[in-house]
Amino acid sequence: MNDRVLYFLMLLLSLCACRSAKLSEAEEKQRIGEYYEAAAIYRKVYTKTSPQKRDLRGYIAFRMAECNRLINNTGKATSGYMNAIRYDYPDSIVYLRLAQMQHKAGAYAEAIKNYDIYSENAPSSQLAINGIQGCELAPGWRKNPTRYEVHRMEKFNSRRAEFSPMLTGDKYDQLYFASSRTKDKEAKISAITGQNNNNLFLVKQDEKGAWLAPQELEDEVNTEFDEGTPSFSADGNTMYYTYCAQDPEGPRTAEIYISNRSSAKWGKGTRATIVKDSVTALGHPSISPDGKYLYYVSDAVGGLGGKDIFRSKVLGNNSFGPMENLGQEINTAGDELFPYCRDSVTLYFASNGHPGMGGLDLFKATQDSTGHWKVENMGAPINSMGDDFGITFAGQAEKGFFSSNRNDARGYDHLYSFELPTITISIEGIVNDVDEYPIEEATVRIVGKDGLNVKVPVKKDGSYRVELERDIRYVMMASARGYLNQNYELHTGPEEKNETYIVDFFLSPISKPVVIENIFYDFDKATLRPESKKALDEMIKMLNDNPNVTIELGAHTDRKGTDQYNERLASRRAQSVVDYLIAGGIKADRLEAKGYGESVPKTINKKMAKQYDFLNEGDVLTEEFILNLTPEQQEIADQINRRTEFKVLRTNYNLF
C-alpha cells in the first residue's frame, strides 16, 4: 500500500469522527442515487465548513462535484473539482474528473493538462489516454464536419428536458420520447435529477408528413415514476422501456419493463426477467429488428468499468437468455449507454469512454464477418462538446432524431433532427448534328464500373440527363441512325458533393460531306499549321469510335489561281491530312485523299445562313455568285470555299 493511499484511508477515518448529521444525510442521499438533493446538502455543509478544515472541505467539494457531474451540471461540477484540488484532495481521480468536465466544456488544452497529471499516477488508464486523444481530435472534427444536417426540433422541445426519441410505425411516422414536462403544478421533483419524473410522449405525422404537437401518453404505461428510452418490436405492438421506481429504503435502480399494446392503448408494464435480483441496474433497451436479441445497459459485476452494453437472446414469454457483454471493442472503463440496434451488424451507442468531443458522443459500430466491431465517432455536427445520445433512424434512410444537451446552460436535454442530404451526381447535355440541330431518335448509352448499363433516349430538343455515382469510371456512346457514333469517357469525382457534368455530342452524318473545322495550312502550301492538331486529333478519335468506316479526305480551294494549280495544291493538302491520321494510328486503307481545287464550291446550309446575313440557305458559292458580292463579302465567301471535308465511303470495313 503506497503512502498516498494510506493517507487517504486515514483521512476517511478522521472525517468519520467529525461528520455532521447534515454531511451524513448528503452521503446517504448520494449512496441511494438522489444526486440533486445530495449536491444541495453538500453545498450547505461546504459553506458552513471553515476553510481551516482543509481536508474536510476538499472531501465535501469532491463529493459535491461528483453529484453535480451525475446530474449534468458541468459548471458546478468543474468548480467543485477545482475546489477539491485547492484543498489538496488526496485522490488523483479528481484530476481525471476535472479534465472530463473541461473536455465537456470544450477547454481542450486545459483538459489535456489535467489528463496528463492524472496519467502520472495511472499511466495505463484508458480513460485518460482516450480523453487526450479525443481532445486532440475534436478541433479537427469541428473544423471538418460530416455532411449531416442537424436542426433543433423546437416543435418537440419544451422548457424542460426531452430525450431518447424512438421512431416507429410502417412509415416511421410516429415518434416516442421521454420528457420531464408536465401540466401538473404539484408534480413531485425528482431527488435524483432535480426535475420532474419523466413520462413517455408521442408525436405523429399528419397526412402531408408534417409533425404534429407532442402528446403525453395517457395509457397505463406512464406512472408517477420515471419512464423512458422506449424501443419497439417490428410489428409495433411490444414496447421495451426503462423504468425507475423510487424505493425510499434502497438505491434508485433502473429496470427494463415491457408493455403490450391492445386496442391502440399501451398496457401496464411488467418487469423483464433478465436477472433475478433487484439490485443490478438495467436500462436503455433496444430490441433488434428481427426480434432475436435485446440490447441494454447494465453495471453488472464483471463489466469493463462504468456501465456496459450487454445483450440477451429473446426466448419469449418474458424470458431471456444469459447476459452477454459486447466486449472491449464496444465497452470501455467509461459509460456506454443508449444502444440502438439498426440491423444485425450495425449498432449505434453513446459513450464517454471512447475518444470523443466531450461528454457523451454518439458512435457507430459495425461488425465484420469475424465478429469484430469497428467503432467510429460520428463526428460533428452529430456530436458536440455536450452530451449527445439516444439516436433513432427512419429505417434505412440516413435521417432521424437524437437527443443532446448542447447549448443549454442548465444541462437539459432536447431533441434534434439529423439528415444526410442525398448526393446527386448527374451527367447531362445535348445530342445534335454537326450543324447544331437536334437529331430525332438519338440515344446515349452509358456503361459504368458500378454495373450501370443504360440506353437513354434523347428528348426532342436534343437533351438527355442520367444520374451517376461518385468516383466511378463511365463510358458513353451517342448514336443515331444515319450518323457516326461518338464516344466519351468520364470519371466522376470522389468528393461528397453534388455535381453535374455537361457532355454535348455533335454527330456527323454518313450521307453527306462534313467540314472539318479549324484545319489550317501555310499560305499557298500544303503544310499543316500547329493549330490544326486539335481538330485532327478529334478526327482520329472519331475514326476509332467508328472502326468499320472508311472516309475520303477532300481538300477545296477558292477561285483564285488556275484550275490545275488549285487541284494540285488541294491534293497535296488532302494528303497531308491523310498522313497525319496514319501517323496517329489509322490504317491507310481506311483513308482516301482527294484534291477538288475550286471545282466543288460550297453550298450554304441553314447554320451558315444564320451566321452570315448576306447568304441564304441553298446558295452555291460559285465564282459568278461571289463576283456579285462586296469586296468584304467576297473575302468571306472565298474563306468558306477554302475547306477540308470528309465524307463516309463505306460502313462495313473489316466486317466481312
Helices and strands as residue ranges (DSSP letters): H 3-18, H 21-31, H 35-48, H 54-70, H 74-86, H 93-104, H 108-121, H 126-143, E 149-152, E 162-168, E 174-179, E 199-204, E 215-216, E 226-232, E 238-244, E 254-262, E 265-266, E 270-271, E 282-287, E 293-298, E 308-316, E 319-320, E 324-325, E 336-343, E 346-351, E 361-367, E 373-377, E 388-393, E 399-404, E 414-419, E 425-433, E 443-448, E 453-457, E 463-468, E 473-479, E 486-491, E 499-502, E 505-507, E 514-515, G 530-532, H 533-545, E 550-556, H 563-583, G 588-590, E 591-597, H 606-611, H 623-627, H 631-641, E 643-650
